[in-house]
C-alpha cells in the first residue's frame, strides 16, 4: 500500500493499492457512511441543445465522491466494489454509482471518515510495511538459461542468471549437464529462500520447467513442496512479467492470506478441547484481554465493525495484544463465526 496523502485534521487519507492484499485491507477499512473519492467511468450528461444520437453514449472518466452504502469483496476477487450515492463530482448528485477499485488504477482512492480509529491506521501501517517485503521467488527458464528473481512491490529484482551450457553432444553428457544446470538453480534458490518460506513460481516455455520441478522434488522435496508451475511463451524477465500479467500472483497472495488465517484458527480449535492456551466468545475473550492474557485476538470481519468489536480491539491495543481480522468468506472464517466470531490465543492460562 502506498500512502499518497494523509490529513487527519480533515480525516482524509489517500491510498493506492499495489497488490491483492491491499484490496483486502481496503475492504476492512472502508465502511458504510464513509465518503470515498476516485476516478471512475460514467456516461456524461448531454448539454441542452445537443442533438439526439442513435448510438449509445460513451462513458467518460471523471472524479466522483460517493457516500458508501455497500462494499463487496468476495472470494478474493481482484477488485473492490463500492456502491453509494454521488455527493461530489461534475454531475448526477444524488444518483447511485459503483466504484470499481483494483491494483491497476492509476490514481489512488481517497477515504474520508468521521473518525479514523486506531485499528484502521494500524492496518494501513501494516500494509505499507508489508509492501517492502519480498513476496514471491521466480524461476524463469528455458534450455539455455534460467533467471532467478524476487518480486517486490517496487518491481522485479533479478538475483541471478544461470547458463545451461548445453553442447548438443552425446546424450549422456547432455543429460549430466542438464542435472548440473538444475542443481545450480536449486542451490541458488535455497540460499535465497533461507527462512522466509516464500512461494516459488517456475515459469517458461517447453518442458524444462517441468523437468526442473521433477528433479527438485527428488533432490530438495521441502523446497519444491508447494511449487507453482506456469507456462509462458518466453523465459527470463519477460516470462516473469507474462506470468504476473495473467494473474498468477493474485492467486498466490490470496492463498497466502487464507493459509495464514487458517493456521491461526486451527491452532485455536486445537487448544480449546484440551483446555489449553485459548478461549472464545465475546465475554470470555474480553475478560482475557482485560487480564493481559491474550497473545493474538482473532476477530471475524462481521464483528469488527460493531461496538463490541471496537471494544475488543481497543482492549487489544491497550494490552499490546496482536489482532487478526479473519475473512468470513473462507472456511476458517466460517469456523470462527461458529464460535461467536471471536477467539483468542493466550500467553498464559487463566
C-alpha positions in Angstrom: 0.0 0.0 0.0 1.2 3.5 -0.8 0.0 6.4 1.3 -0.3 9.4 -1.2 -1.8 11.9 1.2 -2.8 12.0 4.8 -4.5 14.8 6.7 -6.1 13.6 10.0 -7.3 17.1 10.8 -9.6 16.7 7.8 -10.0 12.9 8.4 -8.8 12.3 4.8 -6.3 9.7 3.7 -5.5 8.9 0.0 -4.2 5.4 -0.7 -3.0 3.5 -3.7 -3.4 -0.3 -3.5 -0.5 -2.1 -5.0 -1.5 -5.8 -4.6 -4.4 -8.0 -3.8 -3.7 -7.9 -0.1 -4.1 -4.1 -0.2 -7.5 -4.6 -1.8 -8.4 -6.8 1.1 -7.2 -4.2 3.6 -9.3 -1.5 1.9 -12.3 -3.8 2.3 -11.8 -3.9 6.0 -11.1 -0.2 6.3 -13.9 1.3 4.3 -17.3 1.2 6.0 -20.9 2.4 5.4 -21.1 6.2 5.8 -17.6 6.9 4.6 -17.0 9.3 1.7 -14.8 7.8 -1.0 -13.4 9.7 -3.9 -11.9 8.0 -7.0 -11.6 8.3 -10.8 -14.4 6.3 -12.4 -16.3 6.0 -15.7 -19.8 7.3 -16.1 -21.9 8.4 -19.1 -21.5 12.2 -19.4 -24.6 14.4 -19.3 -25.9 15.8 -22.6 -25.8 19.5 -22.8 -29.0 21.4 -23.6 -29.4 21.7 -27.3 -27.4 18.5 -28.1 -28.9 16.5 -31.0 -30.3 13.1 -30.1 -27.9 10.3 -31.0 -28.9 6.9 -32.1 -25.7 5.3 -30.8 -25.1 4.7 -27.1 -23.3 7.5 -25.3 -19.7 6.7 -24.3 -18.6 6.6 -20.7 -16.0 9.1 -19.7 -13.5 9.3 -16.9 -14.5 11.6 -14.0 -13.7 12.0 -10.4 -16.6 11.3 -8.1 -17.1 11.2 -4.4 -19.7 8.8 -3.2 -21.3 8.2 0.3 -20.8 4.5 0.9 -23.8 2.3 1.4 -22.4 -1.1 0.4 -18.9 -2.6 -0.1 -18.2 -6.1 -1.6 -15.1 -8.2 -2.0 -16.0 -11.9 -2.3 -13.8 -15.0 -2.7 -10.7 -12.8 -3.1 -11.8 -11.4 -6.4 -9.4 -8.9 -8.0 -11.5 -5.8 -7.3 -13.4 -4.0 -4.7 -16.9 -2.7 -5.5 -18.0 0.3 -3.5 -21.7 1.3 -4.0 -23.3 4.5 -2.8 -24.8 7.9 -3.6 -22.9 10.5 -5.5 -22.1 13.6 -3.4 -19.2 15.1 -5.3 -18.3 15.4 -8.9 -19.4 17.2 -12.1 -22.9 15.6 -12.4 -25.6 13.3 -11.1 -25.6 14.3 -7.5 -28.0 12.1 -5.5 -27.7 9.2 -8.0 -26.2 5.9 -7.2 -22.9 4.7 -8.6 -20.4 1.9 -8.1 -16.7 2.4 -7.9 -14.5 -0.5 -9.0 -11.2 -0.4 -7.2 -8.3 -2.6 -8.3 -4.5 -2.6 -8.4 -4.4 -1.2 -11.9 -5.9 2.1 -11.1 -3.5 4.9 -11.9 -4.8 7.4 -9.3 -5.4 6.5 -5.7 -8.6 6.3 -3.6 -9.4 9.0 -1.0 -11.2 7.9 2.1 -12.9 10.5 4.4 -14.2 9.2 7.7 -15.9 10.9 10.6 -13.1 9.5 12.7 -10.0 7.4 11.9 -10.0 4.8 14.6 -6.6 3.4 15.6 -7.0 -0.1 14.2 -7.7 1.4 10.8 -4.4 3.4 10.9 -2.5 0.3 12.2 -3.9 -1.7 9.3 -2.6 0.9 6.8 0.8 0.9 8.5 1.0 -2.9 8.3 0.1 -2.8 4.6 2.8 -0.2 4.0 5.4 -2.3 5.9 4.4 -5.5 4.0 4.9 -3.8 0.7 8.7 -3.7 1.4 8.9 -7.4 1.9 9.6 -9.8 -0.9 6.5 -11.8 -1.8 7.4 -14.4 -4.4 10.5 -16.2 -5.8 10.5 -16.7 -9.6 12.5 -19.3 -11.6 12.1 -18.5 -15.3 14.0 -20.9 -17.6 14.3 -22.5 -21.0 17.0 -24.8 -22.4 19.7 -22.0 -22.5 19.4 -20.1 -19.2 17.5 -19.5 -16.0 16.6 -16.2 -14.4 16.1 -16.2 -10.6 14.2 -13.2 -9.3 12.3 -11.9 -6.4 9.0 -10.0 -6.8 8.9 -6.9 -4.6 6.3 -4.1 -4.6 8.9 -1.9 -6.3 9.1 -4.4 -9.1 11.0 -7.5 -10.2 14.5 -7.8 -8.6 16.8 -10.0 -10.7 19.0 -12.1 -8.4 21.0 -14.4 -10.7 21.2 -15.7 -14.3 22.4 -19.3 -14.7 23.6 -20.7 -18.0 22.7 -24.3 -19.0 26.0 -24.8 -21.1 24.2 -27.1 -23.4 26.5 -28.6 -26.0 24.4 -30.7 -28.3 26.9 -33.6 -27.9 26.2 -37.1 -26.7 23.0 -37.8 -24.8 24.8 -38.9 -21.5 26.9 -35.7 -21.4 23.9 -33.6 -22.2 21.8 -35.3 -19.5 24.6 -34.7 -17.0 24.8 -31.0 -17.9 21.0 -30.7 -17.5 21.3 -32.1 -14.0 24.2 -29.7 -13.2 22.0 -26.9 -14.6 19.1 -27.8 -12.4 21.3 -28.4 -9.3 22.8 -24.9 -9.7 19.3 -23.4 -9.9 18.2 -25.2 -6.8 21.3 -24.2 -4.8 20.7 -20.6 -5.7 17.1 -20.7 -4.6 18.0 -22.5 -1.4 20.4 -19.6 -0.5 17.7 -17.1 -1.4 14.8 -18.8 0.4 16.6 -19.2 3.8 13.8 -19.0 6.5 11.4 -16.8 4.6 9.3 -19.7 3.2 8.3 -17.6 0.2 6.1 -19.2 -2.6 8.2 -20.3 -5.6 6.8 -19.9 -9.1 8.5 -21.8 -12.0 7.7 -20.3 -15.5 8.9 -20.7 -19.0 8.2 -22.4 -22.4 8.7 -26.0 -23.2 9.5 -28.9 -20.9 12.5 -27.6 -18.9 10.3 -26.1 -16.2 8.6 -29.5 -15.7 11.9 -31.3 -15.7 13.3 -28.9 -13.1 10.4 -29.4 -10.8 10.6 -33.2 -11.2 14.4 -33.1 -10.4 13.7 -30.6 -7.5 11.1 -32.9 -5.9 13.7 -35.7 -5.8 16.7 -33.7 -4.6 15.0 -30.9 -2.5 11.5 -32.1 -1.7 10.9 -29.5 1.1 11.9 -26.6 -1.2 9.7 -27.9 -4.0 6.7 -29.0 -1.8 4.3 -26.2 -2.9 5.7 -25.2 -6.2 3.6 -23.4 -8.8 4.1 -24.0 -12.5 3.1 -21.5 -15.1 3.6 -22.0 -18.9 4.8 -18.8 -20.7 5.8 -18.1 -24.2 9.3 -16.9 -23.2 11.8 -17.2 -20.3 13.8 -14.5 -18.5 12.3 -11.4 -17.0 9.8 -11.3 -19.9 8.5 -14.7 -18.9 8.1 -13.5 -15.3 6.2 -10.4 -16.4 3.9 -12.6 -18.6 3.1 -14.8 -15.6 2.3 -11.7 -13.5 0.0 -10.3 -16.2 -2.1 -13.5 -16.5 -3.0 -13.3 -12.8 -0.6 -15.9 -11.2 0.4 -13.5 -8.4 -3.1 -12.6 -7.4 -4.0 -16.2 -6.6 -0.7 -16.7 -4.6 -1.3 -13.6 -2.4 -4.9 -14.6 -1.8 -3.9 -18.1 -0.9 -1.2 -16.8 1.4 -3.7 -14.8 3.4 -6.1 -17.6 3.6 -3.3 -20.0 4.8 -2.2 -17.5 7.5 -5.7 -17.0 8.9 -6.5 -20.8 8.6 -3.4 -21.7 10.7 -4.4 -19.3 13.5 -8.0 -20.6 13.6 -6.9 -24.2 13.5 -4.5 -23.5 16.4 -7.4 -22.0 18.3 -9.5 -25.1 17.6 -6.7 -27.4 18.7 -6.2 -25.6 22.0 -9.9 -25.3 23.0 -10.8 -29.0 23.6 -7.7 -29.7 25.7 -8.3 -26.5 27.8 -5.1 -25.1 26.6 -3.9 -21.6 25.7 -7.1 -20.5 24.0 -10.5 -19.1 24.7 -13.5 -18.0 22.7 -16.8 -16.0 22.9 -17.1 -12.2 23.4 -17.4 -12.2 27.1 -14.6 -14.7 27.7 -12.2 -13.0 25.3 -13.0 -9.6 26.7 -12.1 -10.9 30.2 -8.8 -12.4 28.9 -7.9 -9.2 27.2 -8.6 -7.2 30.4 -6.2 -9.5 32.2 -3.5 -9.0 29.5 -3.6 -12.8 28.8 -4.2 -12.6 25.0 -1.3 -13.0 22.6 -3.4 -13.0 19.4 -7.0 -11.8 19.2 -8.9 -13.4 16.3 -12.0 -11.4 15.3 -14.3 -12.1 12.3 -14.8 -9.3 9.8 -18.5 -9.4 10.6 -17.8 -8.5 14.2 -15.0 -5.9 13.8 -17.3 -3.1 12.8 -19.7 -3.5 15.7 -19.4 -1.6 19.0 -18.4 -4.9 20.7 -15.7 -5.4 18.1 -14.4 -1.9 18.6 -14.2 -2.5 22.4 -12.3 -5.7 21.9 -9.8 -4.1 19.5 -9.4 -1.2 22.0 -8.5 -3.6 24.8 -6.1 -5.5 22.4 -4.2 -2.3 21.7 -4.2 -1.3 25.4 -2.7 -4.6 26.4 -0.3 -5.0 23.5 -2.1 -8.0 22.1 -1.8 -8.6 18.4 -5.1 -8.9 16.5 -6.0 -10.6 13.2 -9.3 -9.8 11.3 -10.4 -13.1 9.8 -12.3 -13.0 6.5 -15.6 -15.0 6.8 -15.7 -15.8 3.1 -13.5 -18.8 3.6 -13.8 -22.0 5.7 -11.6 -20.9 8.6 -13.6 -17.6 8.9 -16.9 -19.6 9.0 -15.5 -21.8 11.8 -14.6 -18.7 13.8 -18.1 -17.4 13.2 -19.4 -20.7 14.7 -17.5 -19.8 17.9 -19.3 -16.4 18.1 -16.9 -14.6 15.7 -14.2 -14.0 18.4 -11.4 -16.2 19.8 -8.0 -15.7 21.4 -4.7 -17.5 21.6 -3.4 -16.9 25.1 0.0 -16.0 26.6 -0.9 -17.9 29.7 -3.8 -19.9 31.1 -6.5 -18.2 33.0 
